[in-house]
Structures are given as C-alpha cells and as structure tokens.
Amino acid sequence: METSAGHPPETSHNVNSDEILRQDNHHNANFSPPQTTSEAAVSDSQLDDLPKSSETKISSDLPPPTGVTPPQVKRRRRRKRFFTDLIPPSVSAAAVNGLRVLRPNPKPSTAYSYSETELATGDDLSKNHNRRRRMSDLAKEVDVEALIAISVGFPVDSLTEEEIEANVVSQIGGIEQANYIVVRNHILARWRSNVTVWLTKDHALESIRAEHKNLVHSAYSFLLHHGYINFGVAPGIKEVKFKPPEGASKGNVIVIGAGLSGLVAARQLISLGLKVVVLEGRGRPGGRVRSKKMTGGQNGVVAAADLGGSVLTGINGNPLGVLARQLGVPLHKVRDICPLYLPNGRTVNPDMDSKVEASFNKLLDRVCKLRQAMLDEVKSVDVSLGTALEAFRHVYRVAEDPQEQMLLDWHLANLEYANASLMSNLSMAFWDQDDPYEMGGDHCFIPGGNERLIRALAEDIPIFYDRTVESVRYGTDGVLVYAGGQEYHGDMVLCTVPLGVLKKGNIEFVPELPQRKKDAIERLGFGLLNKVAILFPYDFWGGEIDTFGHLTDDPNMRGEFFLFYSYSSVSGGPLLIALVAGEAAVKFEKMSPLESVVRVLEILKGIFSLKGIAVPDPLQAVCTRWGQDQLSYGSYSYVAIGASGDDYDILAESVGDRVFFAGEATSKQYPATMHGAFLSGMREAAHILRVTDRRISPADTSNTCSQENTSVVDKFFDTPDLKFGNFCVLYDPMSTDLESNCLIRVELQGERCLHLYSLLSRRLVLELSKLEGDLSRIEMLTRDFGLKLVGWNNLSVAVGSLLTSIESARSV
C-alpha cells in the first residue's frame, strides 16, 4: 500500500511507491521444476525461520553463471525533502524562544543522555565566553529539534488543528504559543533520541525551565495521547502501555479491521484505558500488508515476499522506522540505479533516456501551471491528468520518435503505479495534493518482510479472525455490530476497512451515513495494482541493483511488467517481483497465473540472453488478484476527477460521536501509504479519547444533563415542536437540516408516569410520525433505527448543546 500517492520522483525511474497485493488462490505454473503452493497463512514460525539481516545469503541449487559485465547505467536521483532551507528565519526564531525556555545545563537522567546540552568548559576560557558557547549550542539544538518536528509533520511556527482542538495553549499566537512549540519540539526530539524507553513527564521537565511546567504538561499530554511519543513495540514501551488501567474502563470500542490503522488504534486505545475488541474478516492480521514465505529447490531456498505494502516511502519522521528501530531490524535503502530495457532486451540509449525524462518532467510542470491558472479563473473545473499531458505532448511535439514514445509510456506507467489508476482517471487539479506533506529521507525495505511489524503490533491485542462485518447500527446509547453471525455491543466503533469496501456498500450502516460522507466515498478513487512474485534457484540478475525497467511498444499495455523489484538483499533469497499497473493491471486479473508467469519469463530471457545469462526455471511463483479480493476490492486510494484532498478529511469525520473512521483513505496528508494508515489509527484513538472524556457520566451532577435539569426540560416539552401519540419532539432551532439532532420524549403510562428519551435526526422523527400507534413507533425506533429509549442521565453529551440552543432561541 505504501506509495508516493501520485507524485513520482523528479527522475521517475526511481521507485518511490509501494504496492498492495494478494496471493492468487490458483497459481499453478507448470515449469520445470517450479513449486506451486496454495494460499495459506504465513505462520509465525515460518517467518521466524527467515533470515533477519539483509546481508544473509541463501545457497543456490546451481552456481551463478558467469555473464557479460552489464553496461554502465545512469544513477537516478531520488527526490528527497531537505529541510535546511527552512531554518531561517522561522526555526531561528524558535531558537531564540528556546533560550528562554530550555535549561542550558539540564539535570542528568539515568534513562536519557542529552549530550548536545552538556557542554564542556575549558579552564582557559572566561565564564562569559563559556556562557556564549552554551547559548550558541543550545540555539543549534533548538534548530535541530525543530527540524525533527517538521519531519514528523508539525508546522514550523504554528499549531496543528489537533493541537488547537486540544487547547494546548490558552491563546493562539503570541509568546505562550512560541514557547509551547519549543517545549513540544524538545519533548518529541528527546523521545526520538531513544525510542526504546518510556519518556516520563519528569524526564521532560529536567531540561525545561521551572516556570514553564504548565507547557510541559500540555505538550507532553498532547504528544502522548496523540501517539507522537511512547508508542511502539519495544519492551520498555509495552511494559508501561499495557499496565492494567486504574479505575473503571472509560468505554468499549469495536475496531473493524486488523490492518495497520486498526492495530495501531487498538493498542493506543487500550493504553488510554478503553476496552477494545478487533473484528477481522481475514484469517490473519495486516490487511493489505502481507508477507509470504516462498520456498523451493533441493537446498531449500527460502525468501519472504511482501505481497502487500513493502516500501517505507521516506524514513525521516516515519513511525514505521521507529518500529523497525525498536525491533532491531536494519533497513535497506532502495538504491537509485534503475536500468531500462527495450522490448528487444537491449539497454535504452542513455542520451535518449535523459532527454525523454527531462521532457516528461517539463510536461508535468506545464500541467501544474495550467491547472493553477484554471483554478484561479474557474475553481470548479477539472479534467483528467492524462488528457492534459497528452494535449501538451502534441503541442510541444514530445516523444514523436517510436523509441521516445516507449520511454514516455514507461514514465506514464510509473505514474499510474504511484496512483494505482489510469491517467484518464486522475484529477489534474488535485492528483498530487499531498506533495507538501511527503516524508523526506531514503526509501527503504524491511528485511524479512513487513509482516514482522504486523506481528509485533498484533501481539496482546484481542482479535477475532474470520469475522466479516455485515452491519453497523449506532445511536445515542452505543453501537451494535453484526459479524460472522454474532452481535458485538460497544460504546463506539472504529471502521478501518479499505475504501473499496465502503464503495461496494458491503457494510450496512443504520442510520445511513451522512450524504456528505457518502458523496466523498463516491468521489475518491480506489485503484488497482498487481504483481507477480517469482523465486529462482539463484540470483542471475546481479545484486548491485534493486530495480530495473522494461519498455513495451503497446501503449495500452505500458504498465504490464514495466518494473521489476529485486528482493535478494532483503528477502533472504533470490526473489524478483514484477509490477502490473494501469490498464494492464485490470486485464491481468483475467489472465491465468500460468500465462502471466510465462510472459514474465519471456521478458527476462529477452533481457538477459543478450548478456549471455541463462534464466533458470522458477522454484515458486505467486500472482495477485487485488481487484477480486472481497475484503479490499483494490489496492489504494487516489484523487479522481472531481475529487480533492478535502474528501479524505470528510471520510475521516466521525458520525454522531459513535462511528469513527481510519485508514490510508482518511489521511489527506499521507494517503496510499503505510505510515498514513498508521498515523490515522493514532489520530482516531485520540479522537475517541476526547469524545469519551467529554461524554457525561451519570454520576456527574454538575453537567448539563444532570437530573436536576429535567424540570427545565419538561417545561420545553410543554410546547414541543412536534407531537404524535405519547411522543414529543424538540427540534434544533439552529438548523433545518434533516440530519440535525432532535430530542424526543416518550411518556409511558403505568402506576406512575415515566419519561424516556432519545436523540435522533429530524428525518427519522418524520418517519416515526407517519406510523400509527406508539408500539409501532417504538418498534421502528429500536429495531429499524437501532436506537434505545434511555433515562435522562444516560443521554449523550450532544443533548447539552441542543438544550443550550433551544433555551437561547426561546428566551428571545
């Protein structure tokens, strides 16, 4: 799933994206001597047997052949984000604040060593000179800490929306905010210096001046609850996070999906004092992150193939890099060399390669200028990125030579790979809207497969496998989830299923999701990428490269096996993975696995036979069918024509403080990436905690919904906005929207009069009013709407704001 989400590198031979793939159930390539396997779950013991170091070599059945030395290929420059240009003046201003906030000589800590601030003083220097040196070094330290915060995603000199919502400072702007940012950056950088140890608030206070203790409390609480510090799988972290919470549980949360976002959210929620159960439709955790152990040959050749997310796209600030550090897993940088080969197997002419590459980048630049002009003039106009590029190609007479056209098609295929969709589907206006947030640094593989991270995250989490969710019912009294023939009750539900599942409508929501959210689900795209993973008896392609490309003379099939990943350095064995993108990815799912593998071998033989290298028969092959996977229906999200980055935010919105959403398609900043899924899980855990903390407890008599206020409410119901039978309704006077909240009261007659209440939308109230008889209405309310009538003290916090609006309107 890890992709650069639609923004290729400046030299787009670099592979800055990752794929989501599923093993085919029926691969049966009859090569001699290929090994075919059924799709079985990869057990823990199998993965533990795999080599853990990228340096590990697997013995071959056959000695590697002596081939012709390959021609020199151009080194591809990978686009990286460098932050040095951001230091003046904003970060330097933070450094000035740091001199007033941080202690030049912090107290020593047994768990943390912060050598940057422990400055040596020479006997030959005066005290004033020493002080200037300490201040200078402290200013440099603040600059470094600011850069670390930027890499994680924090702005240089302002607060995030999450920080504003969490009220981290009493006033936006001013000296308090500036000091808070320095404190926040310092705490963040201090934990990042040693991610295996739990950073306590006392540790943070050691290096902050005493008068800023309140800022330490505010910043520490925010970073802790939002998962920026003290997260992960290190023993020292787990020991603290999974301590039994003091007091009663804050609530019960049902998490739908045990992918990255679901697992991360579940771990964080448990550590925050909530009870969690995870429902997963597959028989394993990970979702679209899937590692497959491949074996074969007389000598037992073994390799781990990442059939799901595989590339960490940008290691600076990446939380997945933190997990790897905690597990002691070395990262392998994806090298920048990517030779390209023509259909006849010959290497592409370097001069022509450079020429077309530059032309392609200029085409993208011209499209960017065009869209800016269009958005300035007509903000609602959008066309496909493919249409715009093709128009400019004709105008500027780019790639008129047949070989140049093939090269340009390769670049377009790479772009379709990054976005998991055809160029004709991508929004010209917003296809790369997440570019400003892209994480910097190298792109890396995790040796042994990303499932090593998944297994660590799934440890100690209550997960019920083979539980495909069919419906979610929610109301003022909680949620009811139906899965695998069973009912699960909770206070809230977190839905982390892929966008493809939401698009299919496989999960019924009662009441229906707001139209605004349904429209965003419809507008956003969910694309397709497939691959073929082949295990060979030995590495015949050479270990000095991680990628190589193949051109085709058929523009409609430009994405068919256009790029090969070499996993020899990280998988533990001689493994090649061929990618299928764009229109070819759709047609690929209709091909037989045997036909696909034969086609890959033909391409490889065409390339390496010219080098005098024989391509051996494969030991095992796996083909994917992501589009047919009923738990994903595709690979990852993209911005389709008519959509925008705002749709990711809309998809992330909660419904009624009961239904929450996470996953890569809810991340405007990092869509289509593994770290985007990870961070969205942390985001929603913090959101759920905020809702839980402000939800009114029946024992809290100081709140708006306390029992003593019922007499005031009864006065409102003396003049209801609507009455039918024993039902009285109060509308929200601030809104005429059919989805706005209403408060209903039902009067039950008996030995004494009993009033029960519920919150529901005006639309549902109107449906109730059309029925005859109170019993029929109560049955519809509970059975069809999934709501319950409750006592006054059990109403949600939303009734407080509703009553405030009613009181204000009626007092006028």
N, C-alpha and C positions, 0 to 999 in steps of 0.2 A: 504494500500500500504506500510505501514511502516514495513520494515523487517530489519533484520540484514544482508540481502543481501548475504546469503550464508555462513555466519560464525557463527555456533552455539556456545553457551557458552561452557566453558570447561566441565561443568556438564550440559549436554544438555537437562536435564529435564526443565531447565529454558527456558522460552518462551521469546526470545529476538526479536521476529518478529511480524509483523502485516499483515493483510490481506486486500485485495480489493474485495469487494463483491457487488452483485446486487440482489435486491429482485426479486424473481420469480413472474411472472405475474399470475400464475395459481395455487398457493398453495391452496389446498382445503382439508386439513386433517379433517376427519370426526370424530374426537374424541369427547367424551362427557365430558365436554361441551366446545370444542375448538371454538375459534373465528377466522374466516378466513376473510382476507381483500384483496382487490385489491391493486395493487401497485400505490399509489397516492403520489404526492409530499408532503413532510412534511412542513407544513406551519410554518411561524414564530410564530404565536400564539400558535401552538401546542407545539413547543419546549420551548417557554417561560413558559408554564404551568408545565414543568418538574422540579423536584427538582434540585437545584443548588449545593447542598452540598452532599458530599459523606456520610455524617452522617445521611441523611434523610432516614427514614424507611417508607415503604408502608404497610398499614394494609392488612391483609390477609382475604380471604374468609373463610379459615379454620385455626384453630390453628395449629402451627407447631407440628409435632409428637415428642414424646419422644423416641429417639432411643438409641441404644447401643453406648457408647462412642467409637469413632473411634480409631484405633491403632495409636501409635506414628509413625510419618513418618520422614524420614531424611530431614533435611533442605538442600535445594540445594543452592550451592554457585553460585551466578551470576558473570560472568566475568565482571569486570569493568576496566576502564582505569584510572590508578593513575599516576599523573604527578610529584610526589615528587622526583622520581629518575632522573628527567630531570633538576632539579635545578642546581646542579654542573656539569660542570663549566659554561655552556653557559649562563644560566639565571643570574648567579652571575656576569658574565662579563657585562651583560646588567645593572645590579645594579650599577656597577662601573661607567658606562656611565650615569646612572640616576643621580648620584651625581653631574655630570657636567651639566645636562640638567634641572632637576626638581628643583623648589624652595623648600627649607626645610620648609618654612612658607608661603604657598600660601595666596593670598588675600581671604577674606571671600566672599562667594557667597550666594545670597538670595535663589537661587534655589537648590544649591548643598552643602552638608556638607561633607567634606572630613576629617573626624576626625583622620584618620591614620597619617596625617601630621601636625596636630595641637597638638604639644607636650607640656605637662605641665613641668614647671621647678620649682624645689624646691629651697627655699631660702638658704638651707644648701649646695647646690651644686655649684661648681665653673662654670664660663662661659664656660671654655674649656670642662668640663665634660658634660655640657648641650649640647654643640655642637656635641660631640661624640655620645651622645644619639640620637640627631636628625638625624645625618648621619646614624646611625645604623638602626633606624626605617625607614628612607627613603629607605635604601637598601632593607629592608624587603618588603616595599611597592612596589618597582620596581619588586621584585621577584613575588609577588602576581599578579601584573598586567601582567607580562609575562605569568604566568600560565593561566590567563583569556584569553589572546590572543591565547595561544595554544589550549585551549578548543574550541575556535571559529573556529580554523582551520589554524591559522597563524604559520609559522615555528618559531623556537626559535630565530635564529640569522641570518636569511636571508630574502629576499623579496619573495613574491609570484609572479607568472607570471603576474598576473593582475597589481601588483604594478610596475613591471618592464615596462610593456606596457604603464602604465600611467605616466612614467617618474617622479616618486615621488622624486628621488634624481638625482643629476647631474652625479654621477659616482657610478657604482656598486662596493660595497665593501668599506672599509675604515671607517674613523671616522664619516663622514656625514651619511652614512647608519646606523651605530650603533646608532647614536643619533636619527635618524628618527624612528628607531624601538622602542626606549624608548618612544618617543613622541606619536607614533601611539598606543602603548600599553596603555599609560596613558589615552589618549582620549577615547579609547574603554572601558577601565575599569571604567572611570568616568561616562560615559553614562549608563553602565550596573548597576551602583550603584543606579540609579533612572531612570528607563525606561519609566516613565510616563511624563517626562518633556523634552522639546526640548533643547538639548545641543547646545549652540551657540559657535562660534569661540572665542568670548570674554571670555566665561566661561573657555574654554580650556587654553587660554593664561594666566589666573590667576595663574596657578601653573607651568608655564614653564618660564624659564629664557628668558629675552627680546631678547637676541642675537639669539635665535632660533625661532623667529617669523616666518621665512620662512618655517621652518619644520612644524610648527603648521598649517600653511595654506595648505601645501602639504598633510599632513596626514589627516587633517580634511576634505578637499575636496575629497580625495580618499575614506575615510570611509563613507562619506555622500552619494556620488554618487553611491557607490557600495552596499549600503544598510546595512552596518555594524552598523551604529548608526542612531538614529532618525527615525526608522521605526516602523510600527505597527499601533495599533488602539486606543491608549489612546487619550482622548480628547485633551490634550495638544499637542500631535503629529499631530493629524488630523487638528487642527486649523492652524498650520503653513504649513503643507504639501499641503493643499487644498486651500490655498490663490490663487486668480487669478494671473497668471504669468504676470510679467511686459513685455510689448512689444508684438510683434507678436509671434505666435506659432512657435516652432522650426521645426515642422513637424507633419505628421499624421501617426499613426501606427494602423494597424489592428491586433488584437490579436485573434488567433483561439484557443478557448477553455477557459472555465471559471473554470478550476481546480485550484489547489494551485499555480502552476507556472504562469498560465495566470493572475490570480487575483493579485498576488504579483507584477508581471511585470507591469500590468496596473496601479496600484496605484503608483508605483515608477515613471513610465514614466510621469504620469500626474503631479506629484510633480516636475519633472525636466523640465516642460514647454512644453510637447508634447501633442497633441490631440490624444485620444485613443478611439477606439470602440472595444468591445469584442463580438465575434460571438460564441455562444454556441449551440451545437446540442441537448442537453437535455433541459428539461423544468425547470431546477434548476441549481444553481452553485455547484461547488465542485468536479465534475468529479468522480474520484474514492474514494473520501471522501464522505460518505453518512450516515446520521443518520436517523433512522426510529423510530417513536413513535409507541410503541406497547401497546395495551390496552386490557382489558377483565375483566370478573368477575362482580359479583353484587356490590362489593365495589369499582369498578373502578380502578383496579390495572394498574399502568402505569409504563413503562420503556422506556428508549432511547437505541436502539440497534445500535451500529456502524457497519453498513453493509459495510463500506469502511475502510479506514485507521483508526486504533484505538489506537495503542501503540506509545508513544513517546520513541523511542529507544535511550536512553542516553540523560539526561536532561542538562548535562554540556555544555554550549555554544549553546544549541539548540534554534533557533529562535522561534520555536513554544512555547517553555517555556516562552519566552519573551511575546508573545501574551497572554498567559494564565495569566501572572502576570499583564499585562495591563488591562485585563478584570476582574481581581479579582477572577479568577477561581482557586480553590485549586486542586492540583494534587494528585492523588492516586498512591503510589508506588506499582508496581506489586510484590506481596510477593513471596519469594523464595521457598515456600513449594509446592511441586507438587507430591502427591502420585500417584503411578501407580497400575493398577488393571489388573489381568489376565482375559482371556475370561470367566472363571467361576465366576468372580466377586471378587475373593479373592485378598488380597493385595500381591504385589510382595515381595518375601523374601529380606530383606534389604541387607544381605551379598551378595547375587547373584546380586542384583541391583548394588551395589558398584563395584563388580568385572567386570561386563559387561560394566559399564560406563567407568571404567579405561581402559579396553581393547579397547573400541571404540576410546577413545582419543589417545591411542597409535597407533592405525591403522592410524588415521589421521596424526599423527606425522611422521610415516614411509612413508606415501604417500608424505608428504612435502619434506622429504629428497630425495625420489626417483625423484620427479619432478625437484628438484634443480640440481641433477646430470644429468638428461636428458637434461635440458635447457643449462647446461654448455657444454655438448657434442654436442647435436643436437638441435639447437634453434627452429626449425620449427615443432618438433614432439609434438603431443598432442593426448591424449586418454581420455576416459570418466573417471570421478572420480569414478563412480560405478564399472567399470572394475578393476581399481587399488585397491580399497578397498576389492573387492571380492577376488582378487588374494592374497593379504596379509592375508585375513581371512583364506584362505585354507592353506597357508604356515605356519602360526603361530597357526593353529588349534583353532581359536577363535570361541566361541559360538557353540560348537558341541552338547551340550545338547538342547533338544527341547525348554525348557523354556528360556534358554540363547539366543537361536535364535530369539525367540519372542521379547526379550528385545533389542537385537541388531537391529531388524527390526524397533522397535519403535524409536530408535535413528536415523536410516536412514530416517524414515518418517519425523522426526523433521527437518532433514537436507533438505529434499525435500520441506518441508513447508517454510523454510527460503529462499529457492531459487525459489519457485513456479515451480519446474520442477522435472522430474525424474532424478535419479542419473545417468542414462545412457546418459543423455543429457548434463551434466555439464562438463566443461573443467577442467581436472585435473590440468593443468598448471596455470589457472587464475581464478578459480571459486571464490576465496576469495581475489582477488586483492585489494579490498577496505578496507581490515582489518586495515592497518596502519592509516586510517583516521577515524575510528569508534569513534563516540562521547562517552565520558565517562559519568559516573553517573548512577543513577537509571533509570529503565524503568517505565513509568507512563501512567495511564489512565487519561483522562479529564472527570470529572463528567458531565453528561448531554449530552455527545457526542461531537465529533469533529466538527460537523456542527455549533456549537457555534462560532468557529474560522472562519469558512467559511462565515457565515452570516455577521460577523464583517468586513471581508476583502472585501466582495462584496458590502458593503454599499457605495453609491455615485459613483459607477462605471457604466458607460453606457454599459449595457449588453443586447444583443439581443438574446433571447432564441429561441429554435427550429429552429436554423439556421445551418443546417449541410452543411459544406463546401464541394463543389464538385471539384473546380479547383482553382489554384493559377497561375496567369500569371504575370511575372515580367520582367522588362527591365530597361534601363537607365533612363527612365522617371517616374518610380514608379511601383506600383503593382495594379493588378485588381483581386479581389476575388469574386467568384461566390458562393452564398449560399442561399438556400431557394428560388430560383427563382429571386434573386436580385443581383445587382452588387455593390461592395464596392471598392472605389478607395482610395489609400493611397500612402504614400512615401515608407513605409516599411511594412512588415508583420512578425509577430512572431507566429510561429507554435508550439503549445504546446500539440498536440494530442498524445495519447499513441503510443508506438512503434508498438503495434498490428495493429493500423490503418494504419501506414506507411507501414508495412509489407503487408497488404492486398492491398495496392495501391488504396485505395478509393478516395484519393485526387490526382487529375491530376496536375502536375507541368509543366508549359510551360515557358521557355525551361525545358527539363527534368533535374532532379537533377544530379550533377556530379556523374560519375561512382564510384568514391571513396566513396561517401556518400551512394549510393545505395548498394554497397558491404557491408558496415558496418551495414546497416539496415538488410541485409540478414544474416550476421554472428551472430549478437547478438540474444539471445533468449528472448522470451516473454512468460512467463509461466502462469500457472493456479492454482488458489486456490479457493475452495468453502466452504460454511459453512451453517449450519442450526441454526437459532436463535429461541429459544423457551421461551415463557413467561409462568411461572407457577403461581398458586394462592399463593404460599408461597415458601420460601427458605428451601428446605428439605435437601440440601447437606451440610449446615453449612457455616457460614460466615467467618471462620478462614482461608480459602484458596482462592486463585484467579484462580488456575489451578489444574486439575487432568487429568491423562492419562489413556488410555485403550489399551491393547495389543490384537493382533489377531494372530491366528495360520495360516493365509493365507498370505504368503509373498507378493503376488501380490496386496493384498488389505490392506497393512500395514498402509496406510495413511487414511483409512476410519474411521472417528470419533475417531482418535487416541488421540486427545487433546480437553479438554473442558475448556472454559473460563467462570468463574463466574463473572457476571457484577453486582451482587447485591449491591456491595459497591459504585458503580459509576453511575448506570443507573437509580436509583430511584425505582427499583422494582426487583423481583426475576427472573432474566434472565440468561439463560445458552446459550452459543454458542459453537457448536461442529464444529471442523475443518475437512476438507477433503483435503488431499494433495496427490501429486504424481499421480500414475496411477489411484488411486481411484477417484481423482478429475475429471478426464476425463470421467470415467464411470458414475460418479454421475450425470452428465448433461443429461444422457439418462434415469435416474430413474424418476419416478413420485414423486412429493413432498410428497404425502401421504406415499409412500413406504419408503422414506428417513426418515420421522419423526417417523414412526413405528419402523424402525431399531434403531434410537437413543433411543427411549423409552425402547426397549428391552435391550440395553446395560445398561442404567441407572437402570432399575429394577434388572438386574443381579448383579449390584454392591451394591445397597442399600438395597435390600431384605435381604441380609446376615447380615446387620446391624440392621434389624428389622424396617426399614424405608420404608413406602409405598410411591411410586412415584405417585403424583396426575396427573390427566389429564391436558394437557396443555390448556392455555387460547387462545394462538395465536402462530402460527409458520410461519416462513419465510425461504424459501430455495433460494439459489442464483444460477445464471447461468452466470458467468462472461464470459465464453468462447463464449456464444451466444450473448453477448452484442455487437451490431454493432458499438458502439462508443468506444470500448476498445479491444474486441477480446482477452481478457485475463486479467491477474492480474498485474504483474510487471516483470521487465526485469531480466535477468541472463546472465552470461558469458557461452555461449555454446561452444562445441568442435570447435576449430579453431578460436574462437574469443579471444579478450583480452580487457584489460581496455582501450587501445588506441581507440577502436571502439566507446566508449562513447564520447571521445573527438572529433572524426570525426563526429559523429552525431550532436555534438554541434556547428560545424563550420557553419558560415553563407555562403550564396551564393550570390555573386555579390553585397554585401552590401545592399541587398534588402530583402532577405529571411533569417530569424533568427529562431533558434530552442531552445526550453527549455522543461523541464520535467525531471522526475527522470531518464529516459534512456539517458539523455545527461550529467549526473553527474558521472564522473569517481570516485570521492571521496565518494559520498553518493547515489549510485544507489538504486532503490527499496525502498526508504524511503520518508516519507512526507517532512522531512526537506531538503532532496536532491532536491525535486521538488521546494520547497520554495526558496532555495538558487540559483537554476538555473534561476528562474524568475528574481531575483535581478541581477545575472550575465549578463543576456541578456539586461536588462534595461540599465545597464552601458555601454554595448557594443553598443547598439543603440544610446545612447547619444554621444559616441565617434565618431561614423560614422556621426551623424548629425552635430556635431560641426566642423568636418573637411570637410563636404560637401561644395562645393563652392557656395557662394551666387552670383547671377547675378550682384549685386551691388558692389561686391568686385573686384575692378580692379587691385588689387595687386597680384592676383593669376595667376597660370599658364594658366588658361583657359580664361583670360580676352580678350576683344575684340581686343586689340592692338596686340595680338599674332596671330591673324588669318592670317596675311600676311605671317608669318613664316610657318604656317601650309599649306597654299596654295602652298608654294614652295615645301613642301614634296609631295603634291598631283600632282605636275608636273611630278613626276616619281613614280607613285603608284606601289605597289606590284602586284595589280590585277586590271583590268578594264574591265567592261562589260556594254554596253549601256552608260548611264549617271552616273553609279555607279563607284566610285574609292575607292580602299581599301588600307589601310596601315596595315601591319602585325606587331605583336610584334616581333622584331628581336631577343629577348632573349629566345623565346620559339617556338617550332614547334608543341606543343600540340594542338590538335583540339579544346580543350576547352579554349585556350588562347584568350585574347581580341584582337579584331581588330577595327579599326576606319574606318567607311565608310562615304563617302560624296556623296550626290546625288545633281546633278545640275538640277535645274528646270528653263526652258526657259520661258520667258514672256517679258513684257516690259523692265524688267531688269533681269539680271541673279541672281538667289537666290540659296544659298548653304544651305542644311540641313544635319545634322549629326546624327549618332547613333553609339553606342558601342555594339558589339555582338561577339559571338565566331567565330573562323575560320571555324568550322563545319557548322554553319548556313550560313556563307558567301558562302561557296562552294555550299550549296543547292540553294541559290539565283542565283548563276552564271549559274546554269543549266536551269533556266527558260528563256523563250523568252519574251522580251518586258518589258520595265520599269514599266508599270502599273501593270503587273502581279507580278513583284518583290516587288513593294511597297505594294500590297495587301497581299502577303505572309508575308512580314515583319511585318505589322500591325495586320493582322487578325490571322495568324497562329503562329507567334512568340511572339505576344503580345507586340511588341515594337513600339516606335514612333520616327519619324524624328523630331529633335528639332534644334533650333538655337544654335549657338556656346556657348553662355553663360549658356545654360540650360543643358549642359553635366555634367556628374557626375565627381567627383574628380579623378576617375580611369584614365581618359584621360590624366591627368597631368603626371603620372608616365609612361604611354605609350609613350607620346611625348618625355619625357626625354630619354627613351631607344632608340627611333628612332633617335633622334638627336645625341646621343652618338655613335650609330652604323654608322651613315652616315658621321660623322666627322672624322672617322678613315681613 
